């Protein structure tokens, strides 16, 4: 996984999916964020202050067809 060299400091109560929503604009990238930060993989909810590495993700441009799909992490269904 290619790393950008950027970091994100998690807030108290944040999760990987909520951090992915802030960073990438979509919760579906939580898995990529988790894979880049295996030392935090056991944390369901952050205490606050954890420094997460932000991997580069090539986010495809949409043609508008995805707008009707719900934005949810698969484990929340």
PDB file as gemmi writes it, atoms N, CA and C in Angstrom:
CRYST1    1.000    1.000    1.000  90.00  90.00  90.00 P 1                      
ATOM      1  N   UNK A   1       0.857  -1.180   0.000  1.00  0.00           N  
ATOM      2  CA  UNK A   1       0.000   0.000   0.000  1.00  0.00           C  
ATOM      3  C   UNK A   1       0.899   1.237   0.000  1.00  0.00           C  
ATOM      4  N   UNK A   2       0.675   2.136  -0.880  1.00  0.00           N  
ATOM      5  CA  UNK A   2       1.463   3.349  -1.004  1.00  0.00           C  
ATOM      6  C   UNK A   2       1.022   4.370   0.049  1.00  0.00           C  
ATOM      7  N   UNK A   3       1.956   4.880   0.808  1.00  0.00           N  
ATOM      8  CA  UNK A   3       1.627   5.843   1.862  1.00  0.00           C  
ATOM      9  C   UNK A   3       1.982   7.254   1.396  1.00  0.00           C  
ATOM     10  N   UNK A   4       1.164   8.209   1.788  1.00  0.00           N  
ATOM     11  CA  UNK A   4       1.387   9.589   1.377  1.00  0.00           C  
ATOM     12  C   UNK A   4       2.324  10.330   2.316  1.00  0.00           C  
ATOM     13  N   UNK A   5       2.492   9.845   3.545  1.00  0.00           N  
ATOM     14  CA  UNK A   5       3.287  10.566   4.520  1.00  0.00           C  
ATOM     15  C   UNK A   5       2.440  11.499   5.353  1.00  0.00           C  
ATOM     16  N   UNK A   6       1.131  11.457   5.200  1.00  0.00           N  
ATOM     17  CA  UNK A   6       0.231  12.292   5.976  1.00  0.00           C  
ATOM     18  C   UNK A   6      -0.369  11.495   7.112  1.00  0.00           C  
ATOM     19  N   UNK A   7      -0.722  12.206   8.173  1.00  0.00           N  
ATOM     20  CA  UNK A   7      -1.284  11.575   9.357  1.00  0.00           C  
ATOM     21  C   UNK A   7      -2.565  12.277   9.774  1.00  0.00           C  
ATOM     22  N   UNK A   8      -3.364  11.559  10.551  1.00  0.00           N  
ATOM     23  CA  UNK A   8      -4.623  12.085  11.060  1.00  0.00           C  
ATOM     24  C   UNK A   8      -4.681  11.756  12.541  1.00  0.00           C  
ATOM     25  N   UNK A   9      -4.970  12.747  13.370  1.00  0.00           N  
ATOM     26  CA  UNK A   9      -5.096  12.513  14.801  1.00  0.00           C  
ATOM     27  C   UNK A   9      -6.562  12.252  15.118  1.00  0.00           C  
ATOM     28  N   UNK A  10      -6.839  11.048  15.618  1.00  0.00           N  
ATOM     29  CA  UNK A  10      -8.215  10.645  15.935  1.00  0.00           C  
ATOM     30  C   UNK A  10      -8.731  11.391  17.162  1.00  0.00           C  
ATOM     31  N   UNK A  11     -10.017  11.623  17.165  1.00  0.00           N  
ATOM     32  CA  UNK A  11     -10.692  12.272  18.284  1.00  0.00           C  
ATOM     33  C   UNK A  11     -11.334  11.222  19.186  1.00  0.00           C  
ATOM     34  N   UNK A  12     -11.620  11.601  20.408  1.00  0.00           N  
ATOM     35  CA  UNK A  12     -12.280  10.700  21.353  1.00  0.00           C  
ATOM     36  C   UNK A  12     -13.636  10.255  20.794  1.00  0.00           C  
ATOM     37  N   UNK A  13     -13.871   8.944  20.808  1.00  0.00           N  
ATOM     38  CA  UNK A  13     -15.139   8.408  20.331  1.00  0.00           C  
ATOM     39  C   UNK A  13     -15.182   8.106  18.852  1.00  0.00           C  
ATOM     40  N   UNK A  14     -14.139   8.443  18.140  1.00  0.00           N  
ATOM     41  CA  UNK A  14     -14.098   8.209  16.697  1.00  0.00           C  
ATOM     42  C   UNK A  14     -13.800   6.739  16.413  1.00  0.00           C  
ATOM     43  N   UNK A  15     -14.190   6.267  15.248  1.00  0.00           N  
ATOM     44  CA  UNK A  15     -13.926   4.901  14.803  1.00  0.00           C  
ATOM     45  C   UNK A  15     -13.224   4.972  13.447  1.00  0.00           C  
ATOM     46  N   UNK A  16     -12.805   3.808  12.951  1.00  0.00           N  
ATOM     47  CA  UNK A  16     -12.169   3.805  11.631  1.00  0.00           C  
ATOM     48  C   UNK A  16     -13.127   4.279  10.547  1.00  0.00           C  
ATOM     49  N   UNK A  17     -14.393   3.879  10.649  1.00  0.00           N  
ATOM     50  CA  UNK A  17     -15.322   4.312   9.596  1.00  0.00           C  
ATOM     51  C   UNK A  17     -15.655   5.790   9.696  1.00  0.00           C  
ATOM     52  N   UNK A  18     -15.756   6.334  10.899  1.00  0.00           N  
ATOM     53  CA  UNK A  18     -16.028   7.772  11.001  1.00  0.00           C  
ATOM     54  C   UNK A  18     -14.800   8.588  10.583  1.00  0.00           C  
ATOM     55  N   UNK A  19     -13.592   8.065  10.865  1.00  0.00           N  
ATOM     56  CA  UNK A  19     -12.372   8.741  10.415  1.00  0.00           C  
ATOM     57  C   UNK A  19     -12.277   8.702   8.892  1.00  0.00           C  
ATOM     58  N   UNK A  20     -12.630   7.566   8.294  1.00  0.00           N  
ATOM     59  CA  UNK A  20     -12.610   7.458   6.827  1.00  0.00           C  
ATOM     60  C   UNK A  20     -13.599   8.438   6.201  1.00  0.00           C  
ATOM     61  N   UNK A  21     -14.729   8.633   6.836  1.00  0.00           N  
ATOM     62  CA  UNK A  21     -15.713   9.589   6.330  1.00  0.00           C  
ATOM     63  C   UNK A  21     -15.138  11.005   6.343  1.00  0.00           C  
ATOM     64  N   UNK A  22     -14.433  11.360   7.403  1.00  0.00           N  
ATOM     65  CA  UNK A  22     -13.813  12.693   7.498  1.00  0.00           C  
ATOM     66  C   UNK A  22     -12.680  12.839   6.485  1.00  0.00           C  
ATOM     67  N   UNK A  23     -11.828  11.825   6.399  1.00  0.00           N  
ATOM     68  CA  UNK A  23     -10.631  11.907   5.558  1.00  0.00           C  
ATOM     69  C   UNK A  23     -10.953  11.788   4.072  1.00  0.00           C  
ATOM     70  N   UNK A  24     -11.741  10.767   3.718  1.00  0.00           N  
ATOM     71  CA  UNK A  24     -11.993  10.461   2.311  1.00  0.00           C  
ATOM     72  C   UNK A  24     -13.377  10.852   1.820  1.00  0.00           C  
ATOM     73  N   UNK A  25     -14.255  11.215   2.753  1.00  0.00           N  
ATOM     74  CA  UNK A  25     -15.614  11.572   2.360  1.00  0.00           C  
ATOM     75  C   UNK A  25     -16.530  10.372   2.193  1.00  0.00           C  
ATOM     76  N   UNK A  26     -16.064   9.184   2.629  1.00  0.00           N  
ATOM     77  CA  UNK A  26     -16.874   7.982   2.495  1.00  0.00           C  
ATOM     78  C   UNK A  26     -16.392   6.929   3.489  1.00  0.00           C  
ATOM     79  N   UNK A  27     -17.327   6.331   4.206  1.00  0.00           N  
ATOM     80  CA  UNK A  27     -17.002   5.298   5.196  1.00  0.00           C  
ATOM     81  C   UNK A  27     -16.438   4.029   4.567  1.00  0.00           C  
ATOM     82  N   UNK A  28     -16.698   3.811   3.298  1.00  0.00           N  
ATOM     83  CA  UNK A  28     -16.288   2.552   2.673  1.00  0.00           C  
ATOM     84  C   UNK A  28     -14.776   2.386   2.591  1.00  0.00           C  
ATOM     85  N   UNK A  29     -14.014   3.438   2.860  1.00  0.00           N  
ATOM     86  CA  UNK A  29     -12.559   3.353   2.830  1.00  0.00           C  
ATOM     87  C   UNK A  29     -11.966   3.052   4.200  1.00  0.00           C  
ATOM     88  N   UNK A  30     -12.794   2.665   5.161  1.00  0.00           N  
ATOM     89  CA  UNK A  30     -12.320   2.334   6.507  1.00  0.00           C  
ATOM     90  C   UNK A  30     -11.353   1.158   6.483  1.00  0.00           C  
ATOM     91  N   UNK A  31     -11.594   0.176   5.626  1.00  0.00           N  
ATOM     92  CA  UNK A  31     -10.717  -0.997   5.556  1.00  0.00           C  
ATOM     93  C   UNK A  31      -9.300  -0.611   5.137  1.00  0.00           C  
ATOM     94  N   UNK A  32      -9.178   0.303   4.190  1.00  0.00           N  
ATOM     95  CA  UNK A  32      -7.853   0.757   3.757  1.00  0.00           C  
ATOM     96  C   UNK A  32      -7.141   1.497   4.891  1.00  0.00           C  
ATOM     97  N   UNK A  33      -7.896   2.290   5.617  1.00  0.00           N  
ATOM     98  CA  UNK A  33      -7.345   3.017   6.757  1.00  0.00           C  
ATOM     99  C   UNK A  33      -6.910   2.034   7.843  1.00  0.00           C  
ATOM    100  N   UNK A  34      -7.710   1.023   8.083  1.00  0.00           N  
ATOM    101  CA  UNK A  34      -7.390  -0.012   9.069  1.00  0.00           C  
ATOM    102  C   UNK A  34      -6.132  -0.784   8.665  1.00  0.00           C  
ATOM    103  N   UNK A  35      -6.020  -1.166   7.411  1.00  0.00           N  
ATOM    104  CA  UNK A  35      -4.843  -1.897   6.934  1.00  0.00           C  
ATOM    105  C   UNK A  35      -3.562  -1.077   7.054  1.00  0.00           C  
ATOM    106  N   UNK A  36      -3.669   0.212   6.935  1.00  0.00           N  
ATOM    107  CA  UNK A  36      -2.497   1.090   7.050  1.00  0.00           C  
ATOM    108  C   UNK A  36      -2.091   1.323   8.500  1.00  0.00           C  
ATOM    109  N   UNK A  37      -2.964   0.934   9.438  1.00  0.00           N  
ATOM    110  CA  UNK A  37      -2.715   1.164  10.865  1.00  0.00           C  
ATOM    111  C   UNK A  37      -2.987  -0.094  11.687  1.00  0.00           C  
ATOM    112  N   UNK A  38      -2.273  -1.192  11.400  1.00  0.00           N  
ATOM    113  CA  UNK A  38      -2.555  -2.456  12.085  1.00  0.00           C  
ATOM    114  C   UNK A  38      -2.348  -2.403  13.595  1.00  0.00           C  
ATOM    115  N   UNK A  39      -1.524  -1.491  14.068  1.00  0.00           N  
ATOM    116  CA  UNK A  39      -1.297  -1.383  15.510  1.00  0.00           C  
ATOM    117  C   UNK A  39      -2.540  -0.904  16.259  1.00  0.00           C  
ATOM    118  N   UNK A  40      -3.510  -0.358  15.539  1.00  0.00           N  
ATOM    119  CA  UNK A  40      -4.767   0.097  16.144  1.00  0.00           C  
ATOM    120  C   UNK A  40      -5.944  -0.804  15.774  1.00  0.00           C  
ATOM    121  N   UNK A  41      -5.662  -1.950  15.171  1.00  0.00           N  
ATOM    122  CA  UNK A  41      -6.732  -2.808  14.662  1.00  0.00           C  
ATOM    123  C   UNK A  41      -7.651  -3.353  15.758  1.00  0.00           C  
ATOM    124  N   UNK A  42      -7.184  -3.430  16.973  1.00  0.00           N  
ATOM    125  CA  UNK A  42      -8.015  -3.931  18.065  1.00  0.00           C  
ATOM    126  C   UNK A  42      -8.882  -2.878  18.722  1.00  0.00           C  
ATOM    127  N   UNK A  43      -8.753  -1.656  18.289  1.00  0.00           N  
ATOM    128  CA  UNK A  43      -9.509  -0.561  18.896  1.00  0.00           C  
ATOM    129  C   UNK A  43     -10.821  -0.347  18.150  1.00  0.00           C  
ATOM    130  N   UNK A  44     -11.918  -0.581  18.841  1.00  0.00           N  
ATOM    131  CA  UNK A  44     -13.233  -0.348  18.230  1.00  0.00           C  
ATOM    132  C   UNK A  44     -13.556   1.144  18.208  1.00  0.00           C  
ATOM    133  N   UNK A  45     -13.206   1.825  19.306  1.00  0.00           N  
ATOM    134  CA  UNK A  45     -13.456   3.257  19.446  1.00  0.00           C  
ATOM    135  C   UNK A  45     -12.166   3.877  19.969  1.00  0.00           C  
ATOM    136  N   UNK A  46     -11.739   4.970  19.341  1.00  0.00           N  
ATOM    137  CA  UNK A  46     -10.492   5.619  19.753  1.00  0.00           C  
ATOM    138  C   UNK A  46     -10.675   6.423  21.033  1.00  0.00           C  
ATOM    139  N   UNK A  47      -9.624   6.414  21.866  1.00  0.00           N  
ATOM    140  CA  UNK A  47      -9.626   7.216  23.089  1.00  0.00           C  
ATOM    141  C   UNK A  47      -9.441   8.693  22.762  1.00  0.00           C  
ATOM    142  N   UNK A  48      -8.769   8.941  21.663  1.00  0.00           N  
ATOM    143  CA  UNK A  48      -8.461  10.309  21.246  1.00  0.00           C  
ATOM    144  C   UNK A  48      -6.956  10.503  21.289  1.00  0.00           C  
ATOM    145  N   UNK A  49      -6.425  11.114  20.262  1.00  0.00           N  
ATOM    146  CA  UNK A  49      -4.996  11.370  20.197  1.00  0.00           C  
ATOM    147  C   UNK A  49      -4.205  10.356  19.396  1.00  0.00           C  
ATOM    148  N   UNK A  50      -4.820   9.240  18.991  1.00  0.00           N  
ATOM    149  CA  UNK A  50      -4.109   8.253  18.192  1.00  0.00           C  
ATOM    150  C   UNK A  50      -3.730   8.871  16.841  1.00  0.00           C  
ATOM    151  N   UNK A  51      -2.511   8.605  16.431  1.00  0.00           N  
ATOM    152  CA  UNK A  51      -2.019   9.148  15.169  1.00  0.00           C  
ATOM    153  C   UNK A  51      -2.144   8.059  14.107  1.00  0.00           C  
ATOM    154  N   UNK A  52      -2.989   8.282  13.115  1.00  0.00           N  
ATOM    155  CA  UNK A  52      -3.245   7.303  12.056  1.00  0.00           C  
ATOM    156  C   UNK A  52      -2.529   7.706  10.779  1.00  0.00           C  
ATOM    157  N   UNK A  53      -1.883   6.727  10.150  1.00  0.00           N  
ATOM    158  CA  UNK A  53      -1.288   6.960   8.838  1.00  0.00           C  
ATOM    159  C   UNK A  53      -2.415   6.976   7.810  1.00  0.00           C  
ATOM    160  N   UNK A  54      -2.330   7.895   6.873  1.00  0.00           N  
ATOM    161  CA  UNK A  54      -3.352   8.017   5.835  1.00  0.00           C  
ATOM    162  C   UNK A  54      -2.789   7.477   4.529  1.00  0.00           C  
ATOM    163  N   UNK A  55      -3.312   6.334   4.056  1.00  0.00           N  
ATOM    164  CA  UNK A  55      -2.820   5.805   2.784  1.00  0.00           C  
ATOM    165  C   UNK A  55      -3.426   6.555   1.603  1.00  0.00           C  
ATOM    166  N   UNK A  56      -2.677   6.577   0.526  1.00  0.00           N  
ATOM    167  CA  UNK A  56      -3.197   7.156  -0.711  1.00  0.00           C  
ATOM    168  C   UNK A  56      -4.204   6.181  -1.298  1.00  0.00           C  
ATOM    169  N   UNK A  57      -5.372   6.674  -1.631  1.00  0.00           N  
ATOM    170  CA  UNK A  57      -6.403   5.857  -2.261  1.00  0.00           C  
ATOM    171  C   UNK A  57      -6.834   6.559  -3.538  1.00  0.00           C  
ATOM    172  N   UNK A  58      -6.790   5.840  -4.617  1.00  0.00           N  
ATOM    173  CA  UNK A  58      -7.236   6.386  -5.891  1.00  0.00           C  
ATOM    174  C   UNK A  58      -8.759   6.303  -5.929  1.00  0.00           C  
ATOM    175  N   UNK A  59      -9.420   7.402  -5.625  1.00  0.00           N  
ATOM    176  CA  UNK A  59     -10.878   7.437  -5.581  1.00  0.00           C  
ATOM    177  C   UNK A  59     -11.389   7.788  -6.970  1.00  0.00           C  
ATOM    178  N   UNK A  60     -12.131   6.858  -7.572  1.00  0.00           N  
ATOM    179  CA  UNK A  60     -12.620   7.114  -8.927  1.00  0.00           C  
ATOM    180  C   UNK A  60     -13.668   8.223  -8.963  1.00  0.00           C  
ATOM    181  N   UNK A  61     -13.661   8.952 -10.059  1.00  0.00           N  
ATOM    182  CA  UNK A  61     -14.702   9.965 -10.243  1.00  0.00           C  
ATOM    183  C   UNK A  61     -16.006   9.256 -10.554  1.00  0.00           C  
ATOM    184  N   UNK A  62     -17.094   9.794 -10.051  1.00  0.00           N  
ATOM    185  CA  UNK A  62     -18.389   9.158 -10.277  1.00  0.00           C  
ATOM    186  C   UNK A  62     -19.103   9.820 -11.444  1.00  0.00           C  
ATOM    187  N   UNK A  63     -19.981   9.060 -12.063  1.00  0.00           N  
ATOM    188  CA  UNK A  63     -20.785   9.607 -13.151  1.00  0.00           C  
ATOM    189  C   UNK A  63     -22.179   9.967 -12.662  1.00  0.00           C  
ATOM    190  N   UNK A  64     -22.355   9.930 -11.323  1.00  0.00           N  
ATOM    191  CA  UNK A  64     -23.643  10.289 -10.751  1.00  0.00           C  
ATOM    192  C   UNK A  64     -24.535   9.099 -10.449  1.00  0.00           C  
ATOM    193  N   UNK A  65     -24.201   7.918 -10.954  1.00  0.00           N  
ATOM    194  CA  UNK A  65     -25.053   6.745 -10.732  1.00  0.00           C  
ATOM    195  C   UNK A  65     -24.964   6.237  -9.304  1.00  0.00           C  
ATOM    196  N   UNK A  66     -23.851   6.509  -8.603  1.00  0.00           N  
ATOM    197  CA  UNK A  66     -23.694   6.038  -7.237  1.00  0.00           C  
ATOM    198  C   UNK A  66     -24.477   6.876  -6.236  1.00  0.00           C  
ATOM    199  N   UNK A  67     -24.994   7.999  -6.645  1.00  0.00           N  
ATOM    200  CA  UNK A  67     -25.681   8.897  -5.724  1.00  0.00           C  
ATOM    201  C   UNK A  67     -26.905   8.241  -5.086  1.00  0.00           C  
ATOM    202  N   UNK A  68     -27.515   7.295  -5.756  1.00  0.00           N  
ATOM    203  CA  UNK A  68     -28.709   6.641  -5.228  1.00  0.00           C  
ATOM    204  C   UNK A  68     -28.378   5.504  -4.267  1.00  0.00           C  
ATOM    205  N   UNK A  69     -27.115   5.072  -4.232  1.00  0.00           N  
ATOM    206  CA  UNK A  69     -26.729   3.968  -3.362  1.00  0.00           C  
ATOM    207  C   UNK A  69     -26.477   4.471  -1.946  1.00  0.00           C  
ATOM    208  N   UNK A  70     -26.861   3.710  -0.939  1.00  0.00           N  
ATOM    209  CA  UNK A  70     -26.601   4.135   0.438  1.00  0.00           C  
ATOM    210  C   UNK A  70     -25.109   4.050   0.750  1.00  0.00           C  
ATOM    211  N   UNK A  71     -24.626   4.991   1.528  1.00  0.00           N  
ATOM    212  CA  UNK A  71     -23.229   4.996   1.926  1.00  0.00           C  
ATOM    213  C   UNK A  71     -23.165   4.412   3.329  1.00  0.00           C  
ATOM    214  N   UNK A  72     -22.831   3.120   3.397  1.00  0.00           N  
ATOM    215  CA  UNK A  72     -22.727   2.419   4.672  1.00  0.00           C  
ATOM    216  C   UNK A  72     -21.590   1.434   4.615  1.00  0.00           C  
ATOM    217  N   UNK A  73     -20.943   1.302   5.727  1.00  0.00           N  
ATOM    218  CA  UNK A  73     -19.919   0.267   5.829  1.00  0.00           C  
ATOM    219  C   UNK A  73     -20.620  -1.089   5.818  1.00  0.00           C  
ATOM    220  N   UNK A  74     -20.048  -2.092   5.160  1.00  0.00           N  
ATOM    221  CA  UNK A  74     -20.707  -3.392   5.040  1.00  0.00           C  
ATOM    222  C   UNK A  74     -21.063  -4.024   6.375  1.00  0.00           C  
ATOM    223  N   UNK A  75     -20.252  -3.778   7.413  1.00  0.00           N  
ATOM    224  CA  UNK A  75     -20.518  -4.400   8.713  1.00  0.00           C  
ATOM    225  C   UNK A  75     -21.640  -3.689   9.473  1.00  0.00           C  
ATOM    226  N   UNK A  76     -22.163  -2.605   8.959  1.00  0.00           N  
ATOM    227  CA  UNK A  76     -23.248  -1.893   9.620  1.00  0.00           C  
ATOM    228  C   UNK A  76     -24.618  -2.312   9.084  1.00  0.00           C  
ATOM    229  N   UNK A  77     -24.654  -3.199   8.137  1.00  0.00           N  
ATOM    230  CA  UNK A  77     -25.928  -3.616   7.540  1.00  0.00           C  
ATOM    231  C   UNK A  77     -26.597  -4.692   8.364  1.00  0.00           C  
TER     232      UNK A  77                                                      
END                                                                             
